[in-house]
């Protein structure tokens, strides 16, 4: 029951507008907007998301809802001059879902509500077409049976295929009225047998049950899976749109289609979409019958085509964006059934944003909001090498770009199973449906033999950024035998490797080699956006990135441990290094020096080991400072536990045992084994590491500080501009930092005195323990900068061991909705984020000029970058490949906050 008796749960299409998506859902808000614009929208009304929330919370619809629906239905019947389901002149309605955010095919829809054994005859007489009426009736029973009564949809499909086989035809439209009457009778028997009840003949009961089914579909498994994938909140609910039916299956002068105001795959302007004569809308989206290009409508129905083109221009200018439109033509009369801002590929998003700026429809700030870091990351993926020798076996519609390679699988279950085993797979289907969502998520790419750019596979793939080729008609897909026959008789069996190119629609046998994307070449300086031959996409990316760099406040640094990575990061736009992990410098041939350090029994042995490491460390830093000349380089002193530099305990034990058995010399191995046992810890990530290691092993941190100082001095003498920052890891108390700082300052003073070079080396710490975050005000008294190590901070706040928990129970936590997304992927704002926020405030209260950054993996995560902007960090640091993404998102964050300030 609703709490507010005055709450309004139903709105006529004439009452809403496009800004009421929270209340009316995207579909309802846009139907209202089109109605306001005077476009031909069939009359109807919308049941709000608030009604859905009451239903989902209480298990029953609001008590006021039935009366409100009745009042709006009465108004609709008066407007149409018909009554719902009456025998002689029936009004039929559709009941469609419509959440705030587009969830294509994930929730339920029922068409032709109001048809019954009596009203079907009235519809036949009203339309003058008996076949049409019985076709509409069989569709209602099929959709209602599956959606509302839970009948297995395959039973209806099999019955339909049997009817076509008996008639020796291949398409639905070749079945006549007599065939469809028999099919209706058969469908009703299926409903009775499977649902345990007759198909309802009362039209109001049909509508009420359909409304509840749409509410229920919000919590259906595929809807929940899609929301998790797209990070859509689970508490929004869905609106329900009740719309008077218009019919595209009334003959050759009728039809249905989907149109885009621009190509959603490329962003180019033109006539894009699909049209299907004598069909209802679900036929187009399902991809069951192959459509004709929208441009063909001009020759089929010139009047409707011209009117549609005018409406498309009106909608794009009104929404100032690419619009996705569903329409029906009923005997020459065009009706608009839906519009929404269309999903588009990453490349199309960048192109369209800059096109709209050039057309004067939006400004640069808005263009920046029309793209995102995830899309930019997609554009940086490799593409197929055009010069490679390939075996092309087919070509379909380029529905969603990218270069995808994997083993062929023919059902979603196998795709998920193989993917979890580490296999890369391509999901191959005749056409996908919403039940294939989990397989589509698991696959590298999707290939279908049916459907077009507006089919389910294409729309969902574009939304997820998955490579997709649709409508490859020359490929014969046999899902039961798990194989695909290619032209010439060749066969692709399950497990065979195939490659699909979502940019060209081409399908290849075997693995096609890939080359870097032009966007990566642009970022690395190998392609200039201003050149005459520059890719149009590259130019669009360049323009938007240039604006993002102008407006962003957050600086972007790189996580880099060597000169090569540093140079690449600088080409990608890094403004320094935020994390140089010195432990990576102790691997390979240098491991022996660490072993000597650990095995040292005397100060002399330890000093000798450190002395051997010093010049190697120094040279590393010289190269790094040279690569990043003039930019800050934050060097983290040794962080991981020492056992990571030692041999595996089991392997070493075997070696010692074998040497003893053979009576071979093994004194060194024995000493090493004793050291491994001595250093063994039950939980080494919370043990002797970081600052603790530097305090326990004399000379270790001072050796590193000396190497940094000497390298900086050498670069200054070479007329360079080194800007080194020394970072002490895993500090939990200010006393630890004070001890290390005192030693470091002594070493730096010694180097300055000896070289005569004045050095300015900042000393700071990582905030990666909850205690450090809580006592940040104290720690700031001794630290010139903080860098939040959000990887370890997440582990210690949650009590998670990342290496263990992600494989063991994270999947279950995501499925149960405990996580919306892994806290290691996007920062946990309420927990980890709260500590970051409070540490920022405390640090600045103590030291107003303290420099604040983040160097965990979250530094390159789009959503997390916005949080770091909000809490007032100075920079984020991430891996070189993610730098452009962080730059873009830092710009978007600034533009959003500027927009909020101006409002």
N, C-alpha and C positions, 0 to 999 in steps of 0.2 A: 504494500500500500504506500502511496506517495505521502510525504510529510507535508507538502504545501498544497492545500485544497485549491488555491488559485493558480497553480502551475498549469501552463498550457502545454499539451503534449502533441498536438497536431496542427500543422500549418499548411494552408493552401499554397500552391505554387505562386500565387499572386502576392503572398504575404512576406516571402523571404528575400534574401539577396546573397551574393557570393561571399560576403563577409561573415556569414552565420554558419561556417563549416563545423564549428564545435558543436552546435545545436542540431543542424540539419544534415550534417555529413557533407562530403564533397559533392556527391551526385545531387542531393536535394537542393543545396545552396546554388549550384550552377543551373539546375532546371528553373529555379526561381529567377535567377539572373537573366537567363534567356527569355523567360516569360516577360520580365520587366522591359527587355529590349524590343519586345514586339515580335520576336521570332516565332515560327510555327511549332509550338510545343503542345503535345496532347495534354488536356487538363488533368490535374491530379492533386495529391496532397502528400505531405511527408510527416511520418511519425518520428519524433525526435530521439536523439541519442539518450536523453534523460529518461525517456520511457524504457529504453533498453536497459539502462543501468538499474532502474527499479526492478525490472523483471529478473535480471541476472542476480541481483542482491537478495530478492525475496522469494524467487521461484515462481512468481505470478506477476501478471501485468498490473499496472496501476488501475484501481477500480474506476477511475474517471475515463480511462482510455476507450472503453467500448462505446460510451456515449459520445465522446468526441469523434471517434471514427464514424459512428452512425450519422452524426450531423454533417460531417464533411462528405460522406458518401451520398447523403441526400442531395447536397449541393451539386455534387458531380453528376448525379443522375438527372437533376433538373437542367444542368448546363448541356448535357449530351442528349436529352430527350429520350433516354432509355433507362431501364432498370437492370441492376446487376442480375444476370442470369435468367431474366424473364424469358418465357417460352417463345414469344413471337418476334421480339426485337431486342435481343439481349445486349446489355453492356458487359464487355469483358475488360478485365484489368490485369496489369502485371504487378507483381509484388517483388521489389528489388532491394537488395542491400545497398548501403552507401555510407561507408565510414568517412571520418575526417580525412584520412590519408588513403590514397588509392591502393586497393588490395585486389588486383585483377584476378577474378575467378576463384578467390579464396573463400568467399561467402556465397550464400545461396540466393537464387532467383527463381521465381515461378511465373511463367507466362500463361495467358489464356484462361485465367481464373474466371469462373462464371459459366463455363461450359458443363453441360450435363446431358443425360440421354434425351431430355426434352429440348433444351435450348440449342443443341447442335442442329436440330432441324430448323429452328428459327434463324440461326446464323446462316445456314445454307440458303434459305429463302431470301434473307436480307441481302446476302452477297451475290445471289444468283450463281452460286458455285458450290455444288455439293462436295466435290473433292476437297476444296479448301477447308470447309467446315470440319470434315472428318480428319483431315490432316492436323488441324489445330487441336482437335479433341484428343487425338493420340499423343500429341506433344504434351498436353496438359497432364494426362495420366502418367506419362513417362517421367516428366519433371517432378510432378507432385509425389509420385510413388517413391522416387529416389530421394528427393530433398526433404519431404515432409514425413513420409512414412518409413523411411529407412530401408527401402527395398534395394537389393543389389542391382545397380544400373546395367550390369552386363546381361541380366536376364531380359531386359527390354531390348538391348542391342542385338542379342542373339535372335530374339523373335523377329525383329525388323529385318535382319540379314536372311532369316529363313523365308520371310515373305517375299523378299526380292529374288531369292534363289528359286522359289516356286514359280514366280512370274518370269524368270529368266531375264531379269533386268539388273542393272548395277547401281542405279541412283534412285533415291527416294521419290523423286518427282515422276518416275515412270509407274508408280503405283497409283491405280485409279480409286475412285470412291468406294467401290466394292471391296477392293483389297484392304483399304484403310478401315472400313467397318469391321472386317474380320480381325484386323490387327487390334482395334479398340477392344473388341470382345476378349481377345487373348490377353491384352494388357490388364484388363479388369480381373481376369482369373489369376494372373500373376500377383496382383495386389492382394486379392483375397487370400491366396495361399501363403504369401510371404508376410503380409502385415496382420493377418488375422481379422480383417474387417473389409467391408466393401469400400470401393472408391466413393467418397462423399458426393451426394447429389445436390445438397444444399449449398448454393453459391456463397452464402455468408460464412458457413462453416469452412469452406475451402479457403476463403480469404483470411479468417481468423487463425486457422492452423498454419497457413503460409507465413503470416506475420510472426507468429511464435517461432517457426522454424528458422526464419532469418535472424531473429534475436539469438536463438541457440547456436547458429552457425558462427557467431562471434567467437565462441569458445570451442569451435571445432578444431581438430588436430592440425589441419592444414593451415587454418587461419592463425593459430598460435605459432606454428612453425614459421610462417611468413613474417609475422610481427617480430619474432626474435631475430630473424635474418635481417630485417629492415630497421630494427630498433624502434619499432612503433610501440608506444605505451599500451599496456594490456587493459587499462581501466577506462578507455574512451567510449566503448560501446559503439554500436552501429545504428544509424537511422534506417527507416524503412520507407521506401517510396512506392505509393500506390498510384499507378498511372493508367489512364484509359488506353486500351490497346489500339494500336494501328497495325495494319497487317501488310507485311511484305511478301506473303505467300499467296497472293490473290491472282497470280498469273504472270505472264511476261511483262506486263506494264507495271508490275510491282517488284519490290526488291528491298534489300537492306545492305548497309555498308558501314565502313569505318573510314574516316578521312583524317589526314593530318595537314595542318596549315603549312608545314615544312617537313622535309624528310627527317624522321626521327633517328635514322641511322647516320646520316651525313650532315644534316642541318641545312642542306641546300633548299632553296625555294623552288616551288613547282607544284605539280598535282600528284599527291601521294595518297594512297589508300587502296582499299579493296571493295569490290561491289559484287553482289550475288543476286541474280534475278530469282524471283519466285521463292524467297527464303525468309526465315525469321532471323533475328540478330544473333542468336546463339550459334547458328550454322557458320557464321563468318568467324567468330572468335574461336570456336572449337576446331576449325580447320578441317572439318569432315568433308566438305565439298570444296574443290579448288575454285577460287574466286577469279574475277577478271580485274585488271588494273582499273583504278578509279577513272582514269582518263577515257576509258571505253564508254563510260556513262554518257559522254557527250553525244555519241552516235546512237546510243540506246534511247535516251530521253533528254533531248537538248534543253527543254524548258527547266526540268529539275536540275540538270547539271549547272546551268547558268545561275539559277537561284542558289544552289549550294555554294558555288564559288563566291558569290556576293556575301553570303552568310559567313563563310570561312574568313573572308577579309574583315568583316565586321567584328567577329569574335577575336581574331588575333590583335586587331587594333585596340579592342576593348580590354582584353586581358594582358596585352603587351607581352605576349609570349606564344610559343608553340602551343597550339590547341589540338587536342585529340577529340574527335567528334564521332558520335554514333547517330545514324539517321536511318529512316525507313521511308520508302516511297510506296504509297498505297494508291494504286490506279492513277498514277500521274501526280499525286499530291505529296509534296515533300514534308516530312515531319522530323523535328530534331528531338532525339531521345536522350542525349547526354553530351556534355562537353566538359573537359577538364584540362588543366595544364598537362601536356603530354609528357610521358616518360621518354627519355632520349638517351642515346649513347653518349659516352664521355666526349668524343670528338664533336658530336653535334652540339653538345652543351656549350662548348667554348666558341664554336663558330656562330651559333645563334645569338649568344650574348653580345658578341662584337657587331654582328649584323644589326641587331636592334639598336645598339648605340649609334651606328651610322645612319639608321633610319630616323633617329631622333625620338624613338619611343621610350628609351630608358637612358639613364646616365651611367657613367663609369662605375659609380658606387653600387648601383643596382646590378650592373653586369657582373661585378665581383661576387655578389650574392647568388647569382644564377649558376655558379659552378662551385665545385668543392674539391677538397684534397683527395678524396677517394677516386674521383673521376680523373684527376691529374695523374694519380698513380697508375690507373689503367692505361693511360696514354703512354706511359713509360715502359710498358711491357714490350718484349721483343715481337717482331713480325716475321713472317716467312721470307726466306731468301728467294727473291725472284729469279736468281741465276742458278738455283739448284736444279738438279735433274729430278723430275717428279713424275708420278703416274697419276694423272687426274682421271677420276672415274665418274664424276658427276658434278653438277652445278645446280645450286638452288638460289634462293633469295638471300641476299646479305642482310640478315636481320639484326645482328648485334656483333660489332667488330672484335677482332682479336685473332691470335694464332693459337689454336688449341690442338694438342696431340694427346692421344691416349688409346687405351684398349677399348674396343667396341663392346658395349653392353646393351641389352635390349629391355631392361626393366629397372625400375628405381631401386628395388631391393638389392639387386646385384651391384648397382652403382654405389650404393652406400657401403655394402659389405666389402667390396674390393677397395674402395677409397680408404676405408678405415685400416685396411691392410697395407696401405702405402702405395697402392696402384693408382696411376692416373687413368681416368676413363672418359670416354665420350658416350653420352647417353643417346641412343638411336631409337626413335619411335616413328610410327606412322604420323601421329600427332600427339602432343602432350595434353594432359588435362590436369586439373588442380591436384589430383592424387599423386602426380609425379614430382611434386615440389621437392621432397627430400632428396630424390635422385638428381634433380637439376642442381641443387645446392652442392651435392657431392661431386658432380662431374666437372671436368675441365671445360666442356662445351656440349652443346645440344645440336643434334641433327635430326630433322624430320623430313619425311617424304611428302607431306601434305601441309597446307596452310601457307599464309603469306605474312607480310610485315605486321599484320594486326592479329595474328593468331595468338593463342595462349602462350605458346613457346616463345614467340618473338617478344611479346609484351613483358613477360616475366623475366626473360633473359636480359633484356635491356635494363630493367629495373635493378637487377642484381649485378650488372656489369659482366655477364657471362657471354662468351662467344657463342653465337647461334647461327645456323644455316637452316632455313625452312623451305618447304615446298620443292625439294629435290625430287621431282616426279619420276625421273629416269631410274631412280634407285627403288628397288622393290624390297620393302622391309617385311620380314616374316618374324614376328615376335614369338610365336609359339615354337618355331624351330630354331630361334635365336641365330638368325642369319640375315644377311642383306645381299641381294643379287644386284650386280652392277651391269651396265651395258656390255654386251659381248658375252654374257654368261658367267663372268667371274663371280665368286662368292666370298663375302666377308663373314667369317665365322666369329662367334663371340670370343673375345680375347685377342683377335687380330688388331694390329695397330692401324689407326686411321688418323688423318690430319684434316682439320676443317679451317677454312679461312672466312671468318665472319665479315671481312671487309669486301670480299669479292664474291662470296657464295660458293667458292670452289671446294671440292672434296677430293682428297688424295688418299691413295693407299700408302701405308708405311709412314715413317717419321720424316717430316720435312724439316730441314735445318732452319734456324731462325737467325735474324740479324737485329741489331739495335733499332729501336724506334726512332723516327726523325725527331721526336720531342727530346729524347735523351741526347741525340747528336746536337741539338740546339743548346741544351743546357751545358754540354761539354765544350761548346764553342766551335763545333765542326760544321755548323750550319748557321748562317746569319739571317735573322728574321727580315732584315731590310733588303736582302738580295732579290733580284728579279725572279729567280727560280725557286725561291723559298716556298715551302709547302704552305697552303692556305691555313691549315691547322696550326702550323708552327707560328705563323703571324698572329693568329688569334690568341694562342697561349702567351706569346711575347707581350702583346698589348695588355692582357689581364694581369700577367705577372708584374709588369712594369708599374701598373697602378697599385697592386698589392704592396709592392716594395715602397712606394711613395707614402702610403698611408699607415703602414704597420708601425706599431710602437715596439713590439717584441723583436729583439735581434735573434738571429738564428745561427747557432754554431754547430760544429760536427763532433761526433764521437769518432776519433781517429787515433791510431797508435803508431803510424809510420808516415814517412814523407809521401809515399805514393797515395795513400788514402787521403792525406791532408791536401795534396795538390788537386785530387779529384773533387774533394769537398769544396775547395775554393772555387773551382770552375762551376760547381753547382750553386754557388752563391753563398757559401758559408762565410760568416763574419768572425771566424776564429774557431778554436777547438775548445769545446766545453768539457771534454773528457778524453784524456790520454791515459789508457790503462797500462801502467808500466809492467804489470805481470806478464803481458804478452811479449815483452822484451827479454824475458828470462827463459824462453822456451828454445827448442832446437838444440844447437850445439852448446848453448850457454847453460843448459840444465846441469852439466857437470860441476859448474862453479857453485850452483845452489846446493848440490849434494855435498860439496866440500865444506860449504858454510854450515850445513846442518851437522855434518860429522865432526866438525872442529871440536877438539877437546881442550884447546888452549886459546888464549887471546891471540897468540901469534898466528895460529892456523886460521882463526876467524878473520883476522885482519888481512892475511894473505889472500883469502878468498874474496873479500870485499875489494881489495886493491886490484884484483884481476877483473872484477866486474866494472869498476869505475870508468875506465876509458871506453868500454863498450857502451855503457849507459850514456856517457857524455856524447859520443858520436851520434847515437840515436837522437838525442835532443838537439844537437847542432842541425841535423838534417830537417828535423821537425820545425824548428824555429825559422830556418831558411824558407821552407815551403810556406809558412804562415807569417812571413815577415810583415811587421806592422800591425798584426792582429793578435789578440790574446790567445794564449795556449795554457789551458788548465791541466796540469800534470797531477794525476792522482798517485800518491805513493803506494807501495805494494799493499794489496788488499787481501787476496785469498789466503787460506791456510797453507802452511808450508807443505803439508802432505801432498798437495796437488802437483808439486814438482818432483815427487818421489815415485819410484816404481810401484806397481800394484802389489799389495801385500801378499796375495796368493801366488802370483807369478814369482815374486822374489823368494818366497818360502820354498817353492818347488826347486828353484835354482840352487838354493843353499842345500836342500836335502839331496839333490842329485850330486852336487860337488862332494858332499860328505860321503855318500855311498861310493863314489869313484875315488875317494881319497885325493881329490884335487884341491889346490889352494883356493880358499874362499874367504879369506880374512876380511877383505873389503866388503863383499856381499853380506857377510855376517854383521859387520858394523852397521851397514845400511839397513839391514833387517831390524836390528835393535833400535835404530833411530826411527824407523817407520812405526814400530810398536810403541816407542816412547811418545811419538807425536799423534798416535791414533786417537780420534775423538768420536764419540757417538753421534754428535751433531756438529760437524766442523764448521758449518755456516754460522753457528752461534758460539764459536769457540775462539781459538788463538788465531786471530786474523786482524787485518787493518791496523789501527793505532796500537792495539795490544801487542801485535808482533813487533812493531817498531820500538816499543818500550821494553820488551823482553829480550830481544836480540840486540845487544849494543852495537852501534855503528851502522845498522842496516839503513835506517832512514837518513842518517847523516851522510852516508855514501851517496844516496839518491839526491839529496839536496845539493851536495857538492857537485855532482854531475850536472844538475840543472844550472847551478850558478856559473860553473866554468864554461858550459856551453853558451850561456847567455853572454858572458864576457867575451868569448871568442867571436860571437856574432857582432857584438858592438865594435870590436877591434876591426872587423871586416866591413864596417860601415853599415851593418844591418840594424834592424829595429826589433829586437826580441821583446816580447811582452809576456813573460812567463808568470804563471800563477801556480802556487804549490798548494795542493789539496790533501788534507789528512783525512783518511777514511775511517768510518765506523766509530766516530767519537760519540760517547754517551754522557760525558761530563766535561766541564770546562777545564778541570785539572789535567786531564789527559792532553788536551790541546795546548795548555800552557807549557807543559814539560817539553813537548815536541817543538813548540815554537821557540822556546829558549835555545834549544840545541840548534835549530835551523838558523836562527839569527846569528849565532856565533860562527857557524860555517860560512854564511854569506859574508859576514864581516871579514873573515880570514881571506876569502877569495877576492874581495874588493881590495884589501890591503896588499895582497900579493900581485894582483894584475893592474892595479891602479884604475880600474874601471868601476864607475859608480853604478850600482845595480838597484833597480826598483822591482822587487819581487813580492807580489801580494801573497799573503798566507791566509788560507781559509780552510773550510771543512765541508764534508758531505753531511747532510742531514738525512740519515737513513735508518735511524732508530727512534722509536716513539719517545724515549727519554730525551733525546737530543731536540726533538721538535717541541716538547713541553718546556724544556729549559733553554730554548733558543735565545731568550733575552740575556741570560748569563753567558752563553757561548759567544754571542756577538761581541762581548767585551774583548775577546781575544781573536776574533775572526774578521777579516776584511771582506770576506764573501762567504755565502752559503751556496752549495749546489745540492738540490734535493735529489737523492738517489732513490727514485720512486720504485725501482724494482725491489730492493731490499726493504724499503719502508712498507710496501704492500705485503711482503712476506711476514714482516715482524708485527704489523698491525693486525693482520688476519690470522697469524699463527699458521701460515701455509708454507710448506716447502714446495716451491714452484715445480721443481723437477719431478716431484711425486704426484702432486694433487691434480695437475692438468690431465694426466693420463688416467687417474683413478676415479675421480668423482665429479670433475667439472662438467662433463657432458650431462650427468644427471641433474646437477644444480641449474644448468641452463634450461633443460627440459622442464624442470619443476618451477621455473620462474624465480628461483632464489637470486640468480644473476640475470640481468638483462644482457650483459656482455661480460666477458672475463675481466676481472679487476686488473689483470696484468696487461690487458689490451687497451682499455680505457680507464682512466683514473677513477677510483671510488670516491666521488665527491663528498659523500656524507661521512666517511670514515677517514681514509688517507687524506683526502682533500681538506677535511676540517683541520687536520694537524698541520698541513702545509700552510693553510690560511693563517692559523694562529701563530705559527713560527715566523711567517713573513711580518706580521704585525709586531711581534715581540722583538724580532731582530732589528726592525727599523726604529722602534722606540729607543732601543739602546744605542744603535749606530745608524743615524739617518742616511748616511751615504753608503751603507752596505750594499754590495752587488749581489743580486739574487738570480739564480738560474735553476734549471733542472736538467739532469743528464741521464735519467732513466729512459726506457723505451717509450714512455708516454710522451716524451718530447717531440716525437714525430707522429703522434696520433691526432687526427684532426679535431675530434671532440675535446681531447685533453688540452690542446693548444688554446682553445677558447677559455678553458678554465684558468690556465696559467696567465692569460692576458687579464682576466677578470680579477685575480688575486694580486696582481701587480708585480709579477716577476719581470726581470730585465731581459732575460733571454731563455730560449729553449735550446737544447742540444740533442742531436739525433744522428743516426747513421747517414753517410753521405747520400745514399739514394733517396732518402726521405726529406732531404733539405728543401727541395722545391715545394713539396707538400706542406711542410711547416711554414715556409715563407708565404704561401698562398693563404693558409688558414690564419696566420698572424694578421695578414691584411684584412681578411674577412671579419676577424674578431674586432679589429679596430674600426672598420666601417660600420659594423653592427652597433658598437657602443657609441660611435659618433651619431648614428641615426637615432639611438635611444636618447642621447643627450639633447639632440635638437628637438625631439618631441617633448 
